[in-house]
Amino acid sequence: MRTFEYLPTSICASPTDELQKVWAYIKKEFLIEMSYKFAMMFSLLGISTTIATYFFIDRLFGNQMTSDLAPFATSYFPYVLVGNAFFAYVGLALGGFSGRIESEQSLGTLEVLFGSPTKLWVLMLAMVAWNTIYASAEVVGFFVVGGIGFGVDFSQINWLSLISILGLSIVAFNSIGIIEAAWLLVFKRGLAAAWALNGLCALLGGVFFPVTVLPDWLQTIAAWNPITYAIHGLQLAIYQGTPITQLTHELWVLAAFCLVLVPLGLFSWNWALHRAKEDGSLSLH
């Protein structure tokens, strides 16, 4: 009997075709989000209540400018507003991949997803793109509510510094998220560990307070956390208008994290996926 070899369409697909798949994924996720009107309302409510909580905490202490906040030329409330806003990128990067994998495993569609002709890098790029867009919408929500509702001044923003720090941060955070997703593929039920890591990174990364308030030994640990440099650089870019030439330390450190984490993330993911396919546990959770 004559047999025919099936040639996956992804091999013949052009870069434009692959990018169209990324766009289709983003459009699908957007339509899903838009279909849950109450979820969007509660998300905005959650942002507002979070901001209000820190606003009244700041009022409790009389809007004091402590020595730890002096480098940023702002009081506690504007500081923590930026920390919470941009931690949305971290939360979606670190928990987004793991959450998506666990969801697909629960639905029993993970094998179908990875067995489709779509290239793996296209799927990963689509997830990264959607996570970034969704997190950006949350950040805009924080800035709108904080600026209009609570009078925070964002007029000093240096946009080049902000975009440079944020771009490197997104790459580093998503690389860690891919490593976490690889862990989930191999060891299963790792989503709780991902959220625990989120909390630890926030605590040691200057999200809720400057890292200078931590004991010396914790500051040493915080120096190995990319969030520390991201938050510090963002605070300076937003409230001090610090030019990019004065943020070279933060930029170089974040770039170094990217050089290590990107190949480590890709290697971890490829190894975990290969192992899960070999032992037949891809759809187990």
Backbone bond lengths (Angstrom), bond angles and torsions (degrees), N, CA, C in turn:
res aa  C-N    CA-C-N  psi(-1)  N-CA   C-N-CA  omega(-1)  CA-C   N-CA-C  phi
1 M - - - 1.461 - - 1.525 109.22 -
2 R 1.288 116.20 136.02 1.451 120.37 -179.60 1.525 109.87 -80.67
3 T 1.306 116.26 134.25 1.456 120.78 -178.94 1.520 109.80 -114.40
4 F 1.301 114.51 155.14 1.464 121.04 179.16 1.522 108.56 -122.33
5 E 1.284 115.94 135.00 1.465 120.67 178.51 1.513 109.17 -87.32
6 Y 1.337 115.01 129.59 1.467 119.72 179.77 1.519 109.17 -79.77
7 L 1.297 116.93 128.58 1.456 122.41 178.46 1.517 108.34 -104.56
8 P 1.343 117.82 113.12 1.465 120.24 -178.91 1.521 111.15 -56.71
9 T 1.296 115.34 140.05 1.462 119.94 -178.25 1.511 112.40 -65.78
10 S 1.363 117.28 -24.94 1.456 119.35 -177.30 1.510 111.87 -66.66
11 I 1.381 117.80 -24.32 1.452 120.58 -179.84 1.517 109.96 -69.12
12 C 1.321 116.74 -37.07 1.454 121.32 -176.63 1.533 112.48 -90.35
13 A 1.322 116.71 -9.37 1.455 119.87 -174.50 1.521 110.77 -69.58
14 S 1.322 115.83 141.68 1.455 121.42 177.06 1.520 109.41 -83.30
15 P 1.362 117.19 163.37 1.476 119.10 176.43 1.519 112.73 -55.83
16 T 1.329 116.83 -34.50 1.466 119.81 178.48 1.521 111.04 -64.16
17 D 1.340 116.00 -41.56 1.464 119.93 177.91 1.526 111.06 -62.01
18 E 1.331 116.35 -41.06 1.455 120.11 -179.16 1.532 110.86 -66.22
19 L 1.324 116.36 -40.53 1.465 119.84 178.23 1.522 111.44 -66.69
20 Q 1.325 116.55 -30.44 1.462 119.81 175.43 1.525 110.69 -65.55
21 K 1.329 116.42 -33.63 1.469 119.73 176.14 1.521 110.71 -67.23
22 V 1.333 115.74 -39.10 1.468 119.55 176.45 1.528 109.62 -61.62
23 W 1.332 116.14 -45.03 1.459 120.41 178.42 1.528 111.36 -61.78
24 A 1.328 116.38 -40.24 1.467 120.53 179.53 1.528 110.64 -63.18
25 Y 1.333 116.77 -38.96 1.469 120.84 178.17 1.524 110.23 -64.69
26 I 1.336 116.66 -45.30 1.464 120.89 179.56 1.525 110.23 -61.86
27 K 1.331 116.42 -43.88 1.458 120.72 179.55 1.519 111.04 -62.53
28 K 1.332 116.28 -41.02 1.471 120.05 178.87 1.526 111.10 -61.98
29 E 1.333 117.24 -46.78 1.457 120.95 179.96 1.528 111.23 -64.61
30 F 1.333 116.23 -38.42 1.459 120.24 178.76 1.532 111.24 -63.22
31 L 1.317 116.29 -44.85 1.465 120.09 -179.79 1.525 111.14 -64.83
32 I 1.328 116.50 -36.37 1.466 120.12 176.73 1.523 110.39 -63.28
33 E 1.340 116.00 -46.41 1.466 120.20 179.86 1.524 110.88 -62.42
34 M 1.326 116.89 -41.99 1.463 120.64 -177.74 1.522 112.13 -68.64
35 S 1.314 116.69 -20.22 1.461 120.00 -179.59 1.531 112.14 -77.02
36 Y 1.335 115.87 -14.63 1.459 120.17 179.62 1.527 108.57 -107.09
37 K 1.305 116.45 80.69 1.453 121.43 -175.91 1.527 111.97 -62.86
38 F 1.338 116.56 -42.00 1.457 119.06 -178.07 1.529 110.66 -68.14
39 A 1.324 116.83 -33.39 1.469 119.76 177.80 1.523 110.45 -62.42
40 M 1.337 116.86 -39.63 1.462 120.77 177.91 1.527 110.73 -65.58
41 M 1.321 116.54 -40.50 1.454 120.16 179.34 1.522 111.02 -64.25
42 F 1.326 115.80 -43.18 1.460 119.23 -179.50 1.524 111.51 -69.69
43 S 1.333 116.81 -29.99 1.457 120.11 175.74 1.526 110.65 -64.37
44 L 1.330 116.13 -44.24 1.462 120.26 177.34 1.521 110.88 -65.86
45 L 1.324 116.14 -38.01 1.464 120.17 177.19 1.524 110.37 -63.80
46 G 1.342 116.19 -40.04 1.458 120.00 178.86 1.514 111.66 -62.90
47 I 1.338 116.65 -40.94 1.465 120.60 177.10 1.525 109.82 -62.07
48 S 1.320 116.21 -44.29 1.473 120.64 -177.78 1.524 111.56 -64.63
49 T 1.325 117.68 -43.23 1.465 120.10 -179.49 1.526 111.41 -68.70
50 T 1.337 116.97 -35.81 1.466 119.87 176.40 1.514 110.64 -62.50
51 I 1.341 116.09 -46.79 1.456 120.48 179.53 1.527 110.70 -62.86
52 A 1.324 116.93 -43.68 1.468 120.84 -178.93 1.529 110.77 -62.57
53 T 1.320 117.10 -38.92 1.464 120.86 179.78 1.521 110.99 -58.18
54 Y 1.327 116.46 -49.38 1.466 119.78 -178.99 1.529 111.48 -71.30
55 F 1.322 116.68 -29.20 1.465 120.16 177.46 1.519 110.82 -62.11
56 F 1.334 117.16 -45.11 1.457 120.36 -178.15 1.527 111.79 -76.57
57 I 1.335 117.18 -27.86 1.468 119.54 171.76 1.521 109.76 -63.15
58 D 1.335 115.62 -41.79 1.462 120.65 178.40 1.529 110.86 -64.14
59 R 1.321 116.59 -40.60 1.473 120.26 178.82 1.521 111.19 -65.52
60 L 1.322 116.90 -32.83 1.462 121.11 179.73 1.522 111.10 -59.10
61 F 1.337 115.44 -36.65 1.462 119.76 -178.20 1.523 112.63 -98.62
62 G 1.337 116.64 11.77 1.452 120.73 171.34 1.506 115.60 73.00
63 N 1.331 117.90 30.17 1.472 121.31 177.58 1.532 112.63 52.80
64 Q 1.321 116.00 39.78 1.460 119.60 -176.78 1.523 111.50 -70.61
65 M 1.337 115.42 144.94 1.460 122.13 174.35 1.524 107.45 -101.57
66 T 1.305 117.66 100.00 1.453 121.43 -178.84 1.524 110.40 -83.58
67 S 1.318 115.71 167.83 1.465 120.37 179.48 1.525 111.63 -63.53
68 D 1.336 117.20 -29.02 1.461 120.43 179.61 1.523 112.05 -73.24
69 L 1.342 116.65 -25.46 1.459 121.05 178.96 1.523 112.69 -93.88
70 A 1.322 117.09 -12.70 1.465 121.41 -176.07 1.530 113.77 -56.23
71 P 1.360 119.63 -39.87 1.468 118.71 179.82 1.519 113.85 -60.11
72 F 1.337 117.06 -22.99 1.460 120.74 -177.92 1.528 111.96 -97.61
73 A 1.325 116.62 -5.80 1.473 122.65 178.33 1.522 112.25 54.91
74 T 1.309 115.59 42.68 1.466 119.25 179.56 1.522 109.32 -151.90
75 S 1.323 116.43 162.28 1.460 121.17 177.53 1.527 110.06 -85.54
76 Y 1.323 115.36 -176.83 1.467 119.66 -172.86 1.522 112.95 -65.11
77 F 1.320 117.90 -42.02 1.463 119.48 -174.73 1.527 113.37 -61.45
78 P 1.335 119.63 -51.52 1.470 118.17 176.96 1.531 112.66 -60.66
79 Y 1.341 116.29 -34.88 1.467 119.54 179.25 1.529 110.99 -62.15
80 V 1.327 116.45 -51.88 1.464 120.04 -175.74 1.526 111.37 -71.18
81 L 1.340 116.81 -25.22 1.464 120.41 175.77 1.525 110.20 -61.53
82 V 1.328 116.98 -47.82 1.463 120.93 178.98 1.526 111.02 -66.25
83 G 1.329 116.66 -40.98 1.462 119.61 179.37 1.515 111.88 -59.93
84 N 1.329 117.08 -46.20 1.467 121.07 179.76 1.518 111.84 -68.41
85 A 1.335 116.60 -37.98 1.461 119.90 -178.81 1.519 110.85 -62.34
86 F 1.304 117.00 -51.84 1.461 119.79 -174.72 1.521 112.96 -79.54
87 F 1.326 117.22 -12.13 1.461 118.51 173.79 1.520 110.95 -70.37
88 A 1.334 116.92 -12.98 1.468 120.15 174.48 1.521 110.29 -59.10
89 Y 1.340 117.01 -37.50 1.468 119.94 177.30 1.518 110.72 -63.43
90 V 1.326 115.67 -40.71 1.465 119.95 -179.26 1.522 110.30 -67.80
91 G 1.335 115.98 -46.48 1.462 119.40 -177.53 1.515 112.65 -60.23
92 L 1.334 117.20 -43.56 1.461 120.19 -179.34 1.525 111.63 -73.71
93 A 1.327 116.76 -33.09 1.461 119.27 178.79 1.519 110.98 -70.73
94 L 1.342 116.52 -45.68 1.461 119.86 -176.17 1.524 112.17 -76.82
95 G 1.330 116.88 -36.46 1.462 118.40 -179.00 1.512 114.42 -101.18
96 G 1.347 116.65 -16.53 1.458 120.03 -174.65 1.511 113.94 -65.72
97 F 1.332 116.56 -46.98 1.459 119.92 179.97 1.527 111.11 -64.84
98 S 1.338 115.76 -47.63 1.461 119.72 -179.66 1.517 111.19 -61.80
99 G 1.342 116.04 -41.34 1.458 119.50 179.16 1.512 112.26 -63.96
100 R 1.348 116.85 -40.44 1.460 120.80 178.73 1.525 110.93 -64.56
101 I 1.337 116.70 -43.02 1.461 120.82 -179.64 1.524 110.34 -63.61
102 E 1.338 116.66 -46.22 1.464 119.99 -179.18 1.526 110.66 -64.76
103 S 1.325 117.47 -37.27 1.460 120.75 178.07 1.526 111.45 -63.82
104 E 1.341 116.07 -45.12 1.470 119.74 179.14 1.528 111.21 -65.72
105 Q 1.337 116.60 -35.23 1.466 119.50 176.89 1.524 110.63 -65.44
106 S 1.330 116.15 -42.30 1.464 119.83 -179.90 1.521 111.94 -63.42
107 L 1.335 116.04 -36.30 1.460 120.57 179.75 1.523 112.51 -80.87
108 G 1.330 116.47 -12.45 1.460 120.55 -178.31 1.512 113.90 76.18
109 T 1.341 116.29 21.40 1.469 119.93 -176.16 1.530 112.71 -108.71
110 L 1.336 117.69 3.54 1.459 119.62 -175.45 1.523 111.41 -65.66
111 E 1.337 116.42 -42.43 1.466 119.57 179.52 1.528 110.76 -63.74
112 V 1.311 116.76 -38.77 1.465 120.26 178.22 1.519 110.23 -64.85
113 L 1.336 115.69 -40.67 1.457 120.63 -178.55 1.522 111.32 -62.58
114 F 1.327 116.76 -48.05 1.460 120.39 -178.00 1.521 112.64 -82.78
115 G 1.318 116.67 -11.64 1.458 119.63 176.89 1.510 113.06 -93.56
116 S 1.332 116.63 -1.89 1.463 120.91 -179.66 1.529 109.97 -75.32
117 P 1.341 117.24 162.69 1.467 120.55 179.86 1.526 114.35 -65.00
118 T 1.325 117.17 -13.69 1.460 120.34 -178.82 1.525 110.42 -65.05
119 K 1.307 115.68 132.94 1.455 120.07 -179.43 1.523 110.48 -66.44
120 L 1.332 114.73 150.17 1.452 120.09 -176.72 1.530 111.79 -62.65
121 W 1.335 116.63 -40.08 1.468 118.68 -178.14 1.524 111.62 -65.86
122 V 1.331 115.98 -27.45 1.469 119.36 177.42 1.528 110.19 -68.45
123 L 1.331 116.66 -42.60 1.457 120.92 178.07 1.524 110.94 -62.31
124 M 1.342 116.04 -44.59 1.454 120.16 -178.95 1.527 111.03 -65.45
125 L 1.339 116.04 -42.31 1.463 120.21 179.03 1.524 110.56 -63.24
126 A 1.318 116.77 -39.51 1.463 120.47 179.84 1.525 110.93 -63.92
127 M 1.336 116.52 -42.40 1.461 120.21 178.82 1.524 110.79 -64.69
128 V 1.340 116.59 -43.91 1.466 120.83 179.01 1.525 110.40 -61.43
129 A 1.326 116.29 -44.84 1.462 120.56 -178.36 1.525 110.95 -62.18
130 W 1.337 116.85 -45.44 1.463 119.46 -178.87 1.520 110.94 -66.89
131 N 1.341 117.84 -42.91 1.466 120.50 177.95 1.527 110.93 -58.13
132 T 1.334 116.30 -41.74 1.465 120.81 -178.96 1.525 111.09 -66.65
133 I 1.330 116.67 -42.27 1.470 120.39 179.44 1.525 110.30 -64.91
134 Y 1.324 116.54 -44.59 1.466 120.47 -178.59 1.526 110.74 -64.37
135 A 1.352 115.89 -44.00 1.464 119.79 179.20 1.525 110.75 -64.38
136 S 1.334 116.91 -38.26 1.463 120.51 178.89 1.531 110.70 -61.91
137 A 1.332 116.77 -38.09 1.463 120.40 177.52 1.532 110.33 -63.18
138 E 1.337 116.68 -39.42 1.461 119.98 177.28 1.522 111.09 -65.08
139 V 1.340 116.39 -42.01 1.465 120.38 179.33 1.524 110.59 -61.36
140 V 1.320 116.42 -43.66 1.472 120.55 177.21 1.527 109.75 -59.32
141 G 1.337 116.09 -41.06 1.462 119.92 177.72 1.522 112.03 -59.78
142 F 1.340 116.83 -43.72 1.462 121.08 177.87 1.534 110.75 -61.13
143 F 1.337 116.13 -44.41 1.460 120.01 -177.26 1.524 111.49 -68.21
144 V 1.326 116.96 -40.17 1.465 120.07 -179.96 1.520 110.61 -66.08
145 V 1.321 116.39 -49.18 1.470 119.89 -179.52 1.526 110.52 -65.35
146 G 1.335 116.43 -43.57 1.460 119.85 -179.55 1.511 112.99 -66.48
147 G 1.338 116.62 -40.06 1.455 119.97 -178.29 1.506 113.31 -75.82
148 I 1.336 116.66 -48.39 1.466 120.98 -176.24 1.529 111.23 -81.19
149 G 1.324 116.19 -44.77 1.459 119.47 -175.00 1.517 114.56 -81.15
150 F 1.337 117.90 -28.82 1.461 119.95 -173.96 1.533 113.14 -126.25
151 G 1.321 116.70 7.12 1.449 120.39 170.22 1.517 116.56 69.80
152 V 1.324 118.53 26.52 1.461 120.41 177.30 1.528 109.23 -75.01
153 D 1.326 115.53 135.08 1.467 121.15 -176.16 1.529 110.35 -91.67
154 F 1.325 116.14 117.48 1.466 121.29 178.31 1.539 111.67 -111.75
155 S 1.308 116.44 20.82 1.463 120.08 -173.41 1.530 113.73 -73.51
156 Q 1.332 117.38 -13.48 1.467 120.21 -176.34 1.533 113.21 -93.03
157 I 1.310 118.17 4.60 1.470 120.91 -173.01 1.527 111.45 -58.42
158 N 1.332 115.32 131.10 1.469 121.80 169.44 1.526 106.19 -97.09
159 W 1.313 117.14 105.20 1.464 121.11 -170.52 1.528 112.70 -68.00
160 L 1.323 118.07 -34.67 1.465 120.18 179.16 1.525 110.52 -65.40
161 S 1.313 116.51 -43.60 1.464 120.60 177.70 1.526 110.67 -64.40
162 L 1.336 115.25 -43.65 1.463 120.20 -179.23 1.524 111.34 -60.63
163 I 1.324 117.19 -48.48 1.464 121.42 -177.66 1.526 111.15 -66.80
164 S 1.323 117.35 -37.57 1.468 120.83 -179.49 1.524 111.23 -65.85
165 I 1.327 116.38 -48.44 1.467 120.57 178.47 1.524 110.42 -62.66
166 L 1.326 115.98 -44.43 1.459 120.50 -176.55 1.527 111.47 -66.10
167 G 1.339 117.62 -40.28 1.456 120.35 -179.65 1.520 112.60 -60.98
168 L 1.335 117.09 -47.43 1.463 120.70 178.50 1.528 110.66 -65.69
169 S 1.326 116.34 -37.29 1.467 120.22 -179.38 1.520 111.04 -63.52
170 I 1.333 116.97 -43.47 1.467 120.82 -179.21 1.526 110.94 -61.76
171 V 1.334 116.44 -41.34 1.471 120.11 178.20 1.528 110.37 -62.70
172 A 1.334 117.14 -46.41 1.463 121.01 -178.79 1.531 111.46 -64.30
173 F 1.343 117.04 -45.77 1.464 120.78 -177.69 1.526 111.65 -64.32
174 N 1.329 116.92 -42.74 1.456 119.76 -179.69 1.519 111.83 -67.68
175 S 1.312 117.44 -30.99 1.466 120.29 175.78 1.525 110.74 -64.59
176 I 1.335 116.03 -41.70 1.463 119.70 175.69 1.523 110.09 -64.24
177 G 1.336 116.68 -38.76 1.462 120.45 177.87 1.514 112.24 -61.42
178 I 1.331 117.52 -37.75 1.466 121.42 178.00 1.530 110.23 -66.58
179 I 1.326 116.46 -39.03 1.469 120.40 177.26 1.523 110.17 -62.53
180 E 1.329 116.51 -41.87 1.463 120.48 177.81 1.527 111.19 -63.20
181 A 1.323 116.91 -41.19 1.462 120.60 179.31 1.524 110.43 -64.55
182 A 1.334 116.87 -36.58 1.462 120.50 176.63 1.525 110.50 -63.98
183 W 1.316 115.72 -40.90 1.472 120.80 176.45 1.531 110.11 -59.27
184 L 1.322 116.59 -42.40 1.468 121.15 -179.86 1.528 111.02 -63.96
185 L 1.322 117.39 -39.98 1.458 120.58 179.68 1.519 111.68 -61.16
186 V 1.319 115.92 -38.29 1.468 120.38 -175.01 1.523 111.90 -84.73
187 F 1.327 117.28 -47.34 1.462 121.03 -170.86 1.526 113.87 -101.41
188 K 1.351 117.90 -11.45 1.476 123.57 176.42 1.530 111.28 66.49
189 R 1.317 114.47 154.36 1.460 122.54 176.18 1.527 112.23 47.70
190 G 1.300 116.19 50.15 1.455 119.78 -179.76 1.515 113.91 -101.41
191 L 1.332 116.88 6.97 1.460 119.79 -176.18 1.528 111.36 -65.95
192 A 1.338 116.72 -37.67 1.471 119.99 178.58 1.523 110.48 -62.26
193 A 1.343 115.71 -39.70 1.467 119.37 177.57 1.520 111.18 -64.49
194 A 1.331 116.85 -34.72 1.465 120.52 179.16 1.521 110.96 -63.93
195 W 1.330 117.25 -44.61 1.461 119.94 -179.99 1.519 110.95 -69.91
196 A 1.336 117.76 -33.29 1.466 120.12 175.29 1.520 110.50 -63.80
197 L 1.337 116.52 -40.31 1.459 120.97 177.81 1.522 110.81 -65.31
198 N 1.333 116.78 -36.85 1.466 120.58 176.09 1.524 111.24 -56.73
199 G 1.328 114.94 -48.56 1.464 119.69 -179.10 1.516 112.41 -62.85
200 L 1.329 116.12 -41.04 1.461 120.39 179.66 1.523 111.24 -65.69
201 C 1.334 116.05 -42.59 1.464 120.29 178.98 1.524 111.14 -63.30
202 A 1.336 116.85 -39.22 1.461 120.40 178.62 1.513 111.26 -66.34
203 L 1.325 116.45 -42.36 1.457 121.50 -178.50 1.524 111.33 -62.67
204 L 1.339 116.00 -40.83 1.461 120.76 -175.86 1.528 112.76 -97.13
205 G 1.331 117.50 3.49 1.449 120.17 -175.22 1.510 115.39 -107.66
206 G 1.331 117.53 3.33 1.454 119.70 178.88 1.512 114.56 83.46
207 V 1.330 117.29 18.49 1.466 120.25 -179.55 1.523 111.17 -70.53
208 F 1.336 117.30 -45.07 1.456 121.71 -174.95 1.526 113.23 -97.03
209 F 1.309 116.93 -19.41 1.468 122.16 178.93 1.524 107.56 -164.73
210 P 1.331 118.09 156.01 1.463 119.69 178.65 1.529 111.03 -60.29
211 V 1.301 116.90 143.76 1.466 120.84 -177.61 1.522 111.83 -65.22
212 T 1.330 117.21 -15.36 1.461 119.79 -179.84 1.525 112.97 -67.39
213 V 1.343 118.31 -14.59 1.460 119.85 177.71 1.531 110.94 -81.66
214 L 1.314 118.15 -11.98 1.459 122.51 -178.74 1.526 110.65 -76.80
215 P 1.334 117.40 154.99 1.470 120.07 172.27 1.529 110.43 -58.92
216 D 1.317 116.15 157.59 1.467 120.40 -175.81 1.523 112.31 -56.43
217 W 1.336 117.74 -39.52 1.465 119.89 -176.25 1.528 111.49 -69.97
218 L 1.339 116.10 -30.91 1.467 118.83 175.68 1.528 111.21 -76.27
219 Q 1.332 116.87 -31.71 1.463 119.28 174.96 1.526 111.17 -64.54
220 T 1.327 116.25 -33.01 1.465 120.26 176.26 1.524 110.90 -64.32
221 I 1.346 115.63 -41.39 1.465 119.91 177.15 1.524 110.14 -67.38
222 A 1.335 116.80 -40.37 1.463 121.53 -179.50 1.522 111.82 -61.66
223 A 1.328 117.02 -26.53 1.465 120.48 179.96 1.528 112.00 -67.07
224 W 1.323 116.99 -15.91 1.470 121.67 177.68 1.515 111.89 -98.97
225 N 1.318 116.55 11.73 1.458 122.72 -178.75 1.527 108.98 -107.92
226 P 1.333 119.34 116.06 1.470 120.04 -178.80 1.519 113.54 -60.06
227 I 1.340 117.45 -26.29 1.458 120.46 179.94 1.528 110.64 -63.30
228 T 1.329 116.96 -32.44 1.463 121.08 179.28 1.520 111.34 -55.79
229 Y 1.335 116.28 -46.64 1.459 121.15 -177.30 1.535 111.12 -76.21
230 A 1.338 116.07 -33.09 1.461 119.77 178.70 1.526 111.00 -65.53
231 I 1.322 116.91 -49.63 1.466 120.73 -178.44 1.526 110.88 -65.11
232 H 1.334 116.68 -42.41 1.460 119.99 -179.90 1.533 110.60 -60.96
233 G 1.327 116.15 -46.67 1.460 119.90 179.54 1.516 112.99 -65.11
234 L 1.328 116.76 -39.61 1.466 120.55 179.86 1.524 111.64 -65.97
235 Q 1.334 116.17 -41.64 1.462 119.25 178.87 1.522 110.94 -60.33
236 L 1.329 116.99 -43.92 1.459 120.97 -179.79 1.530 111.25 -67.05
237 A 1.330 116.61 -40.66 1.465 120.43 -179.35 1.518 111.98 -66.70
238 I 1.324 117.18 -33.88 1.466 120.99 -175.26 1.524 112.00 -84.42
239 Y 1.323 117.76 -46.90 1.459 119.97 -172.84 1.533 114.31 -97.19
240 Q 1.336 116.92 -21.98 1.457 119.74 179.00 1.518 112.38 -107.42
241 G 1.341 116.49 -12.52 1.455 119.46 -175.95 1.524 112.18 63.05
242 T 1.325 115.85 32.59 1.460 121.30 -175.54 1.525 110.68 -63.37
243 P 1.322 118.12 127.40 1.475 120.51 -179.81 1.514 111.22 -70.32
244 I 1.320 115.67 160.71 1.454 120.99 -175.44 1.527 112.15 -63.38
245 T 1.336 116.63 -27.21 1.467 120.69 179.74 1.522 112.46 -67.39
246 Q 1.328 117.25 -19.91 1.460 121.12 178.68 1.529 112.49 -100.08
247 L 1.315 116.20 5.48 1.468 120.97 177.98 1.535 111.08 -117.26
248 T 1.319 115.74 23.90 1.471 119.45 -176.85 1.530 112.14 -62.82
249 H 1.339 116.53 -34.58 1.477 118.57 179.61 1.522 110.48 -62.39
250 E 1.331 116.74 -50.02 1.471 120.25 -179.87 1.528 110.97 -62.27
251 L 1.327 116.84 -41.39 1.464 120.95 -178.45 1.525 111.81 -66.19
252 W 1.316 117.14 -43.77 1.462 120.05 179.54 1.521 111.83 -66.11
253 V 1.320 117.07 -40.02 1.472 119.58 179.26 1.531 110.51 -66.10
254 L 1.332 117.11 -43.74 1.462 120.04 178.20 1.529 111.16 -64.22
255 A 1.336 117.12 -38.32 1.466 120.68 177.17 1.526 110.49 -63.57
256 A 1.340 116.89 -38.88 1.465 120.51 178.07 1.529 110.77 -64.78
257 F 1.330 116.26 -41.14 1.470 119.86 176.04 1.532 110.18 -59.69
258 C 1.322 116.62 -42.54 1.471 120.71 -179.94 1.521 111.08 -62.69
259 L 1.330 117.18 -42.64 1.465 120.92 -179.27 1.522 111.95 -62.18
260 V 1.316 116.77 -30.06 1.468 120.92 178.94 1.528 111.02 -87.01
261 L 1.330 116.49 -45.95 1.463 120.79 -170.60 1.530 113.74 -75.84
262 V 1.335 118.24 -34.11 1.471 119.88 -178.20 1.525 111.48 -62.65
263 P 1.348 119.80 -54.93 1.474 118.38 178.00 1.520 112.99 -65.34
264 L 1.338 116.93 -33.54 1.462 119.55 177.88 1.525 110.64 -65.21
265 G 1.329 116.83 -40.74 1.457 120.30 178.31 1.515 112.39 -64.65
266 L 1.332 117.06 -44.87 1.460 120.99 179.97 1.528 111.33 -65.19
267 F 1.333 116.34 -42.30 1.467 119.85 177.88 1.524 111.12 -63.19
268 S 1.345 116.12 -45.84 1.470 120.06 -179.58 1.518 111.46 -60.67
269 W 1.327 116.64 -42.64 1.460 120.22 -178.22 1.522 111.31 -66.44
270 N 1.335 117.21 -46.26 1.465 120.24 -179.75 1.522 111.10 -62.88
271 W 1.332 116.55 -40.78 1.468 120.34 179.18 1.524 110.67 -65.85
272 A 1.342 117.31 -45.24 1.463 120.77 -178.35 1.525 111.07 -64.75
273 L 1.338 116.85 -41.55 1.462 120.34 -179.55 1.525 110.93 -66.06
274 H 1.327 116.70 -41.75 1.463 120.73 178.13 1.522 111.07 -62.83
275 R 1.326 116.66 -42.82 1.464 120.46 179.84 1.528 111.51 -65.83
276 A 1.348 116.62 -42.71 1.463 120.39 -179.44 1.526 111.22 -64.22
277 K 1.334 116.83 -36.93 1.459 119.93 177.93 1.530 110.96 -69.41
278 E 1.317 116.91 -36.80 1.461 120.90 -178.57 1.521 112.19 -66.34
279 D 1.354 116.47 -44.71 1.462 118.90 -177.40 1.521 112.78 -91.30
280 G 1.337 117.25 3.49 1.467 121.26 175.19 1.508 115.01 70.42
281 S 1.324 117.41 24.13 1.462 120.53 -176.85 1.511 113.40 -105.24
282 L 1.323 117.21 16.93 1.455 120.44 -174.47 1.525 112.18 -61.29
283 S 1.317 116.59 -36.76 1.480 119.93 -176.59 1.510 112.33 -95.97
284 L 1.338 117.81 1.18 1.472 120.67 179.96 1.515 109.71 -83.89
285 H 1.322 116.39 147.00 1.457 120.26 178.65 1.524 110.13 -147.22
